[in-house]
Amino acid sequence: MKKENKVYIATSLDGYIADQNGGLDWLHSIPNPENSDMGYADLTASIDALVMGRVTFETVCSFDIDWPYQKPVFVWSRTLKEVPASLKDKVYLVKGTVGEILEQIHQKGFYKLYIDGGKTIQSFLKEDLVDRMTITIIPKLLGGGFPLFAELPSVLDFECIDTQLFSNQVVQNTFVRKHAINHETTT
């Protein structure tokens, strides 16, 4: 079974995923008259499950919307003890190292994962476990906030395989890991 970990995220022009107060309003500051999903439906069709950290989970839960995910969501947290009753069959808690949580998720039969949330993405990158990144750049300079990237123990080489322009303002780049670890296994 092919294992693949994908990142799909938006950043400001200066590389932040949230402003200095953790806010995300700036993400919707560019008009989207075509109501383009910018490839999100294709991404979700290509995955088995999502992995996100507690902060991202709590942020999504704070939106005044129905649960937006059709695939199982694994929330990686040391502190959460349970998920809301309304999400019991949709959200699962995982604990441990990146390798340990991946083992737990893979044992449940999920191999193509969407990795979401700043700290979670940074942790997967530190372990060289990101195969593909789609980064949508919103042309705003926030001047500070929560960065997408952090220090890494070694250089990771990616290759840009696609660039798209939306609304003549938003640039989306898709990168694949060069010389990525082969995540092939037999089941």
The 8 nearest C-alpha neighbors of each residue, nearest first, counted from 0:
[[1, 184, 185, 183, 2, 186, 110, 182],
 [2, 0, 183, 182, 3, 184, 110, 111],
 [3, 1, 110, 182, 111, 183, 0, 4],
 [2, 4, 111, 130, 112, 110, 5, 1],
 [3, 5, 112, 129, 130, 113, 111, 114],
 [6, 4, 131, 113, 132, 114, 130, 112],
 [5, 7, 132, 114, 113, 133, 131, 8],
 [8, 6, 133, 132, 134, 5, 115, 9],
 [7, 9, 134, 135, 6, 133, 10, 115],
 [10, 8, 135, 134, 136, 16, 137, 11],
 [11, 9, 16, 136, 15, 14, 137, 135],
 [10, 12, 137, 14, 15, 13, 139, 136],
 [11, 13, 138, 139, 140, 14, 136, 137],
 [12, 14, 11, 140, 15, 141, 142, 10],
 [15, 13, 11, 10, 12, 146, 147, 16],
 [16, 14, 146, 10, 11, 145, 17, 147],
 [15, 17, 10, 145, 147, 146, 9, 11],
 [18, 16, 21, 145, 22, 23, 15, 144],
 [17, 19, 144, 21, 22, 20, 141, 145],
 [144, 18, 20, 21, 143, 145, 17, 22],
 [21, 19, 22, 18, 144, 17, 145, 23],
 [20, 22, 17, 18, 19, 23, 144, 145],
 [23, 21, 18, 20, 17, 24, 19, 25],
 [22, 24, 25, 17, 26, 18, 21, 16],
 [25, 23, 26, 27, 22, 28, 18, 17],
 [24, 26, 28, 27, 23, 22, 139, 18],
 [27, 25, 24, 23, 28, 137, 29, 9],
 [28, 26, 25, 29, 24, 30, 23, 31],
 [27, 29, 25, 26, 30, 24, 137, 139],
 [30, 28, 27, 31, 26, 137, 168, 169],
 [31, 29, 32, 28, 27, 166, 34, 33],
 [30, 32, 34, 33, 166, 29, 35, 165],
 [33, 31, 34, 30, 166, 35, 29, 165],
 [32, 34, 35, 31, 166, 30, 36, 165],
 [35, 33, 31, 32, 36, 37, 30, 166],
 [36, 34, 37, 33, 31, 32, 38, 165],
 [35, 37, 39, 38, 34, 40, 33, 41],
 [38, 36, 35, 39, 165, 171, 40, 135],
 [37, 39, 41, 36, 40, 42, 35, 43],
 [38, 40, 42, 41, 36, 37, 43, 7],
 [41, 39, 43, 42, 38, 44, 36, 37],
 [42, 40, 44, 38, 39, 43, 45, 37],
 [43, 41, 39, 45, 40, 44, 38, 46],
 [42, 44, 40, 45, 46, 41, 39, 113],
 [43, 45, 41, 42, 46, 40, 47, 39],
 [46, 44, 42, 43, 41, 47, 111, 40],
 [47, 45, 111, 43, 112, 44, 48, 113],
 [46, 48, 111, 109, 112, 70, 110, 45],
 [49, 47, 71, 112, 70, 46, 72, 109],
 [50, 48, 113, 72, 112, 114, 73, 71],
 [49, 51, 73, 114, 74, 72, 113, 115],
 [52, 50, 115, 74, 116, 75, 114, 55],
 [51, 53, 75, 74, 55, 54, 119, 116],
 [52, 54, 56, 76, 55, 57, 74, 75],
 [55, 53, 57, 56, 52, 58, 116, 51],
 [54, 56, 58, 116, 57, 52, 53, 59],
 [57, 55, 53, 59, 58, 54, 60, 52],
 [56, 58, 60, 54, 55, 59, 53, 61],
 [59, 57, 55, 61, 60, 56, 54, 62],
 [58, 60, 56, 61, 57, 62, 55, 66],
 [59, 61, 57, 58, 62, 56, 66, 63],
 [62, 60, 58, 59, 57, 63, 64, 56],
 [63, 61, 59, 64, 60, 58, 65, 57],
 [62, 64, 61, 65, 60, 59, 66, 58],
 [65, 63, 62, 66, 67, 60, 61, 59],
 [64, 66, 67, 63, 62, 60, 68, 59],
 [65, 67, 68, 64, 60, 59, 86, 69],
 [68, 66, 65, 69, 64, 59, 70, 60],
 [69, 67, 70, 66, 71, 72, 89, 49],
 [68, 70, 71, 67, 89, 66, 43, 72],
 [71, 69, 48, 68, 72, 47, 49, 89],
 [72, 70, 48, 89, 90, 49, 73, 69],
 [71, 73, 49, 90, 48, 50, 89, 91],
 [74, 72, 50, 91, 92, 90, 49, 75],
 [75, 73, 92, 51, 52, 50, 93, 53],
 [74, 76, 52, 93, 94, 51, 92, 53],
 [77, 75, 53, 78, 79, 94, 74, 52],
 [76, 78, 94, 79, 75, 95, 93, 80],
 [77, 79, 76, 80, 53, 94, 75, 81],
 [80, 78, 81, 76, 77, 53, 82, 92],
 [79, 81, 78, 82, 92, 77, 76, 93],
 [82, 80, 79, 83, 92, 91, 84, 87],
 [81, 83, 84, 87, 86, 90, 80, 91],
 [84, 82, 85, 86, 87, 81, 90, 60],
 [83, 85, 87, 86, 82, 81, 88, 90],
 [84, 86, 83, 87, 88, 82, 89, 66],
 [85, 87, 89, 84, 83, 90, 88, 82],
 [88, 86, 84, 89, 85, 90, 82, 83],
 [89, 87, 86, 90, 91, 85, 71, 84],
 [88, 90, 86, 71, 87, 72, 91, 70],
 [91, 89, 72, 86, 73, 87, 71, 88],
 [92, 90, 73, 74, 72, 93, 89, 87],
 [91, 93, 74, 73, 75, 94, 90, 76],
 [94, 92, 75, 100, 74, 73, 76, 91],
 [95, 93, 75, 76, 77, 100, 92, 96],
 [94, 96, 99, 100, 97, 93, 77, 98],
 [95, 97, 99, 98, 100, 94, 101, 122],
 [96, 98, 100, 99, 101, 95, 123, 122],
 [97, 99, 101, 96, 100, 102, 95, 126],
 [100, 98, 96, 102, 101, 95, 97, 103],
 [99, 101, 103, 102, 97, 98, 95, 93],
 [102, 100, 104, 98, 103, 99, 105, 97],
 [101, 103, 99, 105, 100, 104, 106, 98],
 [104, 102, 100, 106, 101, 105, 99, 107],
 [105, 103, 101, 107, 106, 102, 109, 100],
 [104, 106, 109, 108, 102, 107, 103, 110],
 [107, 105, 103, 108, 104, 102, 109, 101],
 [106, 108, 104, 105, 109, 103, 102, 110],
 [109, 107, 105, 106, 110, 104, 47, 103],
 [110, 108, 105, 47, 104, 107, 111, 48],
 [109, 111, 2, 105, 112, 3, 108, 47],
 [112, 110, 3, 46, 47, 2, 4, 109],
 [111, 113, 4, 48, 49, 46, 47, 110],
 [112, 114, 49, 5, 6, 4, 50, 115],
 [113, 115, 50, 6, 5, 49, 51, 112],
 [116, 114, 51, 50, 120, 113, 6, 119],
 [115, 117, 119, 55, 51, 118, 52, 120],
 [116, 118, 120, 119, 147, 121, 115, 16],
 [119, 117, 121, 120, 116, 122, 52, 147],
 [118, 120, 122, 116, 121, 117, 52, 123],
 [119, 121, 123, 117, 122, 118, 116, 124],
 [120, 122, 118, 124, 119, 123, 148, 117],
 [123, 121, 119, 125, 120, 124, 118, 126],
 [124, 122, 128, 120, 126, 125, 121, 129],
 [123, 125, 127, 121, 126, 122, 128, 129],
 [126, 124, 122, 151, 123, 127, 121, 152],
 [125, 127, 123, 124, 128, 122, 97, 129],
 [128, 126, 124, 125, 129, 123, 155, 179],
 [127, 129, 123, 126, 124, 130, 4, 125],
 [130, 128, 4, 124, 131, 127, 5, 123],
 [129, 131, 176, 4, 175, 5, 3, 128],
 [132, 130, 175, 5, 174, 129, 176, 6],
 [133, 131, 6, 174, 173, 5, 7, 134],
 [132, 134, 173, 7, 172, 6, 174, 8],
 [133, 135, 8, 172, 9, 171, 7, 132],
 [134, 136, 171, 9, 170, 8, 10, 172],
 [137, 135, 10, 170, 11, 9, 169, 12],
 [136, 138, 11, 169, 139, 12, 10, 135],
 [139, 137, 12, 11, 136, 169, 140, 168],
 [140, 138, 11, 12, 137, 141, 13, 25],
 [141, 139, 12, 13, 142, 11, 138, 143],
 [140, 142, 143, 139, 18, 11, 13, 144],
 [143, 141, 140, 13, 144, 18, 19, 15],
 [144, 142, 141, 19, 18, 145, 15, 146],
 [143, 145, 19, 18, 17, 15, 146, 21],
 [144, 146, 17, 15, 16, 18, 147, 19],
 [147, 145, 15, 148, 14, 16, 144, 149],
 [146, 148, 117, 15, 16, 14, 145, 149],
 [147, 149, 146, 121, 150, 117, 14, 120],
 [150, 148, 121, 151, 147, 146, 125, 118],
 [149, 151, 152, 148, 125, 121, 153, 124],
 [152, 150, 125, 153, 149, 154, 124, 155],
 [151, 153, 125, 150, 154, 126, 155, 124],
 [154, 152, 151, 155, 125, 150, 127, 126],
 [153, 155, 156, 151, 152, 127, 150, 157],
 [156, 154, 153, 157, 127, 176, 177, 124],
 [157, 155, 177, 176, 154, 158, 178, 179],
 [158, 156, 176, 177, 175, 174, 155, 159],
 [157, 159, 174, 175, 160, 177, 176, 156],
 [160, 158, 174, 173, 161, 175, 157, 172],
 [161, 159, 174, 173, 158, 175, 162, 172],
 [162, 160, 173, 172, 159, 163, 174, 171],
 [163, 161, 172, 171, 173, 164, 170, 160],
 [162, 164, 171, 170, 165, 172, 161, 169],
 [163, 165, 170, 169, 167, 171, 168, 166],
 [164, 166, 169, 167, 168, 170, 163, 37],
 [167, 165, 168, 31, 169, 164, 30, 32],
 [168, 166, 165, 164, 169, 170, 163, 29],
 [169, 167, 166, 165, 170, 164, 138, 137],
 [168, 170, 165, 137, 164, 136, 166, 167],
 [171, 169, 164, 136, 135, 163, 165, 168],
 [172, 170, 135, 163, 162, 134, 136, 164],
 [173, 171, 162, 134, 133, 161, 135, 174],
 [174, 172, 133, 161, 132, 159, 160, 134],
 [173, 175, 159, 132, 158, 131, 160, 157],
 [176, 174, 131, 157, 158, 130, 177, 132],
 [175, 177, 157, 130, 179, 156, 131, 178],
 [176, 178, 157, 179, 156, 158, 175, 155],
 [177, 179, 176, 180, 156, 181, 157, 155],
 [180, 178, 176, 177, 181, 130, 127, 128],
 [179, 181, 182, 178, 128, 127, 130, 176],
 [180, 182, 183, 179, 2, 178, 1, 184],
 [181, 183, 2, 180, 1, 184, 3, 179],
 [184, 182, 1, 181, 0, 2, 185, 180],
 [185, 183, 0, 182, 186, 1, 2, 181],
 [184, 186, 0, 183, 1, 182, 2, 110],
 [185, 0, 184, 108, 183, 1, 106, 105]]
